[in-house]
Amino acid sequence: MENLPNTYRLKQVLKNYFEEVDGILGVAICDRDGFIIASEFKEGDDEESDSVIGAMSAILDTYIDRIKSEFGTKGSFFNITMMGDKKFAYCSQGPLSILTTVADQSTSDIELKVYSEHIAGKVELILDGNKDVSPKIPEIIRALAKTRAGSLQNMAGEYSHKLILTGDFQVGKSSLIRRFVKNTFEKDYISTIGVQLSKKIVDLTDKIKMNFILWDIGGQIRQMAPYRTKFYNGANAAFIVIDRTREDTMSSVKKWYEDIKNSIPKNIPIVLVGNKSDLVAEIKISEEDIKKVAQDFGFHYILTSAKSGENVNDAFLYIAYRVIETL
């Protein structure tokens, strides 16, 4: 994938978007001035495609100034506008692009938001020069779209959520938290001894705020065993993080899973996180291997890169929605 031009990568991402979401008629990636960088339209009737292209161009011309005035240079936003019998969804996850989706009325707003935010995040990474961004849409995004379409519509308020990150030393737990909380990455490795706490408040919907309390558990599985029950106490969910370049970290998944189950009496959502996916030439643990282990234990999985940020927000947001579903 390394030598493929940006246009090809962007096209592949947009095609996968089409395949995942019913009702999409057209989608375009444009810069903050409304210039279209890449686009994809539903195959079929040429007249209908021309109509969608025309409508998209017209609405971009009309709304680009409004987008600038309302959202300015904000890193991220999502907005849906109705025009005739079509929905126009605008989404940005950074300063380089705006993803515009044209869909018919049968497409749910929730689905448009979940997929738009994920796709827009990939687009930003590609435009920012990351060459190993996968065009595939993770299974966890499908689960997230279904979760958000559930009972959350009638909920409101601010909630707290204790998430523990477990896994062997140097798998990238601290880096994942730093990427999620501060959107930064540090190359130098400093081992977490014991536990480190971080916090972040996220607007899950316009009515729901989630206060993430993130517990970064040191990877010394034997040395810290006497203390971990205290660290785990009160956790609503857990990540088991592995380093895809080190096979031994996959072998430890069972130990960490048993450690969690023995320390927390109730069932909590767990996600297996395959980190360091950007190190393509060094990867020794395939997605199929990760998927099989996740299925064996009965939890979801996601492939991430703390270095580039790929899929990191998706992992944290998915687990937050799973937690809030149980409240």
ABEGO torsion letter per residue (X at the ends): XAABBAAAAAAAAAAAAAAABBGBABBBBBBAAGBBABBBBBBEBAAAAAAAAAAAAAAAAAAAAAAAAAAEABABBBBBBBBEABBBBBBBAEAABBBBBBBBAABBAAAAAAAAAAAAAAAAAAAAGBAABBABBBAAAAAAAAAAABAAAABBEBBBBBBBBBEBBGAGAAAAAAAAAAGBBBABBBBBBEBBBBBBBBBABAABBBBBBBBBBBABAAAAAAAAAAAABGBABBBBBBBAABAAAAAAAAAAAAAAAAABABBBBBBBBBBGAABAAABABBAAAAAAAAAAAGBBBBBBBAAAGBGAAAAAAAAAAAAAAAX
